[in-house]
Each structure stands twice: as C-alpha cells, then as structure tokens.
Amino acid sequence: MNGRYFSLNSWLKGMFGATVRKVSIDAGLGCPNRIGGTGKGGCVYCNERGSGTGAHSRNFSVTDQLEQGTKFLSTRYKTGHFIAYFQSFSNTYGDPAHLESLYREALAFPGVVGLAIGTRPDCVPDRIVDVLAELGNDRLIWVELGLQSIHDKTLKLINRGHDFRVFVETAERLMKRGINVVAHLILGLPQETLPEMIMTARTVSSLGLSGVKLHPLYVVRGSGLESLYNRGLYTPMSMEQSVSSTLEVASYIRPRIVIHRLTSDPHREELLAPGWMLDRRTVRALLEKEMEETDFRQGSKLQNSDGCETG
C-alpha cells in the first residue's frame, strides 16, 4: 500500500527477487489448550477446527496439499516460489520426530523456499528449536507465536493458558538460535481498550521480533465467543473502527518489523460476525483511503533512538 508499511510481500520479494506465496498446511496437529496440557476448552475465539482447512481430515498429506496449493498459486500469481505455512492449531505440539518429518517433507517439495510455523509460546520444546535452527541454516524459517495481547488480565479472560512472560521467554530462545519470530496480535479483544492495544504494540516492538500479524477479532461458530456474542456480552468492531484501530496500532510498530497482515481472513462457512470481514476488497480500499488521508507511516508514533517523537 504505497510503501507506507513494511509488508510481507516486500520482505520476501527483496529476499528472493520474485513473488513468494504462502501455501496453508493442515497437518492434523492439536493444541494443548484444547485437549489437556495447559488449559481446557481452548481460547475463547477458537473452535474445534482451529483455523484449519480440514485437509488432513480428508486424508490429504503435506505433499498433497502443497501440490494442490502451488498449482493454484503458480497459475494465479505466476510464481514458482512458495512458503509452506503450517497454520492450523499448534504446529510444534507433538512428537518431535514426527514434526521434523512433516517440516522436511514440506521443504523437499519443489519450489518451497521456506517454512512458516504457527504455534503457541507454551509448546515450543528445545528439541524443536534445535530442529528449526538446523533447517534454518539454508532455508528461510519463521515461527508465528500467538500472543494476542501483552496484558495478562486479557490473556486470562480469553483463556489463553499462558501469560506474557512465557511468550517473551520463548521468543528469546528462538531468536538466540537465529529463528525469525512473528507475533500474532488480536485487536478488539473483550474489554480491551485502544490504549491497551497500543501498549501491546509498543512493547512487542521493543522485543527484537522480525514480524507481527494484526488480526481484528471476529466470531466463529462453535467458539466460546459465540456464546458471549449471542448473549450481547461482546460486540465486534465495525469496519471503520477496525481500520482506524489497526492503523493506530501499526503506527507504534517499528518500521523494520515486517507486518505480515493488517486484516483477518475468516472462513466464510464459520464466520458468525461481523459480516463485513468477508468483503475484503472494501476493507482493503478503506485501509488505503485511511492511509492516504492520514498520511499513515508504520512506526511514526514511536520514539526514535534519540528519544524524540518520529511523527
């Protein structure tokens, strides 16, 4: 969007000299916050599908999913470079030998230049860190850690099953081994104010992470949030509120940090509210309009190294 923020596309194109697209992988892995371990019942916004495509339950292997995904993307975007994105649930949760075999299967697929591993900060054992560090010797690897908020009161309210300290410790362990870390942040969580969201952005910006994802919250069927929504205890942000909040938060993220996403991308069949999230074209147009009208620049409201405001 007119170079106003450091996008994932820009980062990858600068690294590989070509368009790089992500292929989502559903490896059939679980989550300790749903089936025991650290919690019970899962995060309030998540359902039993866990952002997955359902491909694993239909007996599609990692290779099968890559074959299908790369065929579509190579035609649509005219590219032969891909990131295998292990997306659904916690993709460092399970037997380390099995996980390593999944990662290596993906990296062996033609055109795959790297891995994105989505997971929780409370289930990244040292053995997996070792594996990822080894794979990262000659491939791009990044780990996406679900944080959502730095505020422990919010994490407790949404039943995350871990606190902010766990996120920091895990991010540091990964980064010390040269592994890129991306934080997932959710905007519009129950009872969170815009100043609290800004504090999350400011704090995350100070941790040395390589990237962030911003996700306005939405309600999926079968989640705990559905019950709150149906009882009138949670109201999603409007499109205008979401755009305004997203850009305000992004203005506190350091310019060197890659913003992997500014919007949410719910499954149509799962989304309960707000319906406007399915109108991606309008959301994108409104983001661009707001950026132009406000002269938005990523990180413009952070202090620079001299302690002076940058914007």
N, C-alpha and C positions, 0 to 999 in steps of 0.2 A: 504494500500500500504506500507507494510513493517514497519508499525508503524511510518512513517515519518510525519504523521499529525493526529490530534485527530478527528477521523471520527464519524459520527452519529452512525454507526453500533457498534463501540467500546463503545460509551457512553451508548447506550441502552442495550447492552449485559452486561455491567458492572452493570447496574441498575437492570435488570430483570433476569440476569443469563441465558438468552435464546435469540435466534434471534427474533428481532421485526421488522415487516414490516409495511410500511405505505399504507393505502388504500385511494385513492383520492376520495373526495366527491364533487360533483357539486350540491350545494343547491339552485341554481337558484337565487342567490343574485346579486345585482347590484354594481355600482361604482359611487360615487358622481362626479367623473371627466368625466363621460360619459353622465350622464343624469341630469346634473344640479349641484347644490351644489357648489363645489369649482372650477370647471373648465368646459371645453367644448371640446368635441371631444375625450377625453381620451389621455393617454400617447402615444407618437409617435410610440412606438414599439408594441402597443396592438391593437387587433381588437375586433369586437363585441363579440367574443367568450370568451375572457378574460382568456385564458389558461384552460378553462373548457373542460369537456369531452362530454358535450351535454346530459348527462344522465338525468338531470332534465327536459329538454325539451321533453324527451321521456317518461316522467311520472314515472321515477324511484325515489322512495323515498330514504331517507338516509339509511333506513334499507335494501331496495332492493340493493342499491349499495354496502353496507357492505356484504350482503350475497354473492353477485357475486364476489367481490374483495377478501374476505377472503377464499372463496372456491378455487380460483385460487392460491393465495399465500401460503395457507397451504399445497397444493399439491407440489408446486414448491420448497418451502423453508423448508418444514417440520416444520412449526411453528404454534403455537396457540396464539401468542401474536401480537397485531396489534395497530397501531396508526391511528385514524380516522383523515384524513387530509382534512380540508375544504380549498380547493385550489383556485377555480375559483373566480375571482373578489374580492370584499371586504367583508369578512365574519363577520364583526362587524357592517355592514351598513344595517340598517333596524329596525323594531320594536323589542325592547329588549326582550319582552315576546316571540315573535316568534323565535328569535335567541336562547334564552335559551332552548326552546323546542327542537330545532334541535341538540344543543350540548348534551342535556340529552338523546335524542333518540340514538345518536351515542354511548354514554357511557354505555347505557343499553344493547348494543349488546354483545353477548358472545365473550370473547377474546380481547375486546377493553380495552387497559390498559391506554389510554390517548388520548388527542386531540392536534392537531396542527392547529392553526387558522391563515390563511393567510389574511392579510388586509393592509390598508393604515394607516399611522400615524395620518391622519387628520379626521378619523371617528371611534374613539375608545372612546365612551362616558363613563362617570363614572359608569353608571348603568351596562354596560357590564364588566367593570373592576371588579365591585363587584361580578358579576355572575362568572367570570372566577376565581377570588380568592376563592370563595366558592367551586367551583368544584375542585380546586387545593388542597383542604385540604386532599383528599385521592386518587387523580389521578394525573398523570403527565400531565401538561398543558404547552404548549408554544405558543407564538404569534409571527408570522412571519410578520415583518413590512417591506414593500417595501420602501427602501431608495434610492438605486441605486448609489448615489453619495452624498458627503457632500458639493459639490460646487453648490451654488445657481444659478450661471450662467448656469450650465448644467441642473439643475432641471427646470429652466425656458425654456431652449431650447427644452427639451423633453416633455414639457407641463405636468409636474407632478402635478401642482396645489397646492403645498406646498413647504416650504423651510426646510432647515436642522434644524432650531430651533424647528419646530413642531415635527420632529422626536425625538429629544432629550427630549423634554418635555413629549411626550407620553411614550417613553421608560422608563423614570424615574417614571412615575405614575404606570406603570405596575410592574416594578421591586420592588418598595416600598411595593407592595402587595404580593410579593413572586412569581410573574409570570415570567417564563423564556421568554426572548426576543431574537429573531433571526433576524438579519438584512439581507435583500436581497441587494446585490451589483452587478451591471452590469458592466462588463468590455468591453471596446471598444465602449463606447457611442460616438456619434458625437462630434468631436472637442476636446475630452478629450485625454490628453497625459498620458503616463505611470507614470510620476512623480505625476500627479494629482490623478491617481488611487491609487498609493502608499500612498499619503496623506490621502485619504479616509480610507484605511485600518488602518493606524496608528491612526487616530482619532477614528474610531469605536472601535479599540482595547482598548481605554482608557475609554470607557463608562460603563464597567461592564456588558456587554451583555453575554448571555450564548452561543450564536452561530452566525454564519454567513453562508450565501449561496453565492457562486460566480457563476455568470452566464455570460459567453461570449455572447455578443449581436448577435441576428440573425434577419432576416427579415421575417415577416409573411405576408401572403396575406391579403389585406384589412386594413393594418395599414398605418399610416402616413409615416412610414419609407420606405414602399414600393415605395411611390412616390419619395422620396429622392434617393433611390437606382436606380430606373428606369431612373432618370434624371442625374445619375452619380455624385450625391452630397453626397453619402455615400458608402463607400467600407468596407465590413466586414473584420475582421481579417482572415488571413489564419490559418490553423490548427496549424502550427508551432508558429505563433505569439500568438495565443490564449493560447497554452500550456505554452510558455515562460512567458507571461504576468500573467497568473493565478498563476504560482509558485512564481514569483517575488512578487506579491501582498500577497500571502499566507505567505511568509517569514516575513511579517510585522504584522501578526496576532498572538496575544499572544497564547502560547501553551495550555492554559487552556480553550480556546474558542473552542467549537465544530464546525468543518467545515462540514456543512450538505451536501454540494455539491461543486464539483470543475468544473463541466461541465453543459452545458444546455441540455435540453431534449425536443426538439420541436416535435409537432405533424407532422407526415410525410405529411399529406394532406394539411397542412397550410404552410409549410416551402417554402420560395422562395429562400433564400440564407443565408449562404453558405451551399452547399450540403454536405460537409464533416461532418456536425454535425449529420447526420444520421448514420455515420459509428462509432458507439460508441465503438466497440471493438478496432479499430485502435486508436481512441482518447485516450482510457484508456491505451493502450500499449505505446503510445508516452509519456503520463504523467509518467508512471512508468519508462520508459527509461531515461527521463529527470531527474527524481528524483535521480536515481542511478548515472547518470553521473555527476550531480552537487552536490551530497550528500545533497540534499534538506532536510531541517528541518523546520517545521512550527515555525514561530516566531524568526528564527535565526538572523534576521537583526534588531530586536528591541533592544532597550537598556534594560538592566536588572535593578533591583532595586537600584544598586549602580551607575547607570549612565554609565556603561561600555557596549560596544557592546557585544552581546551574540554570534555573529558569523559573 
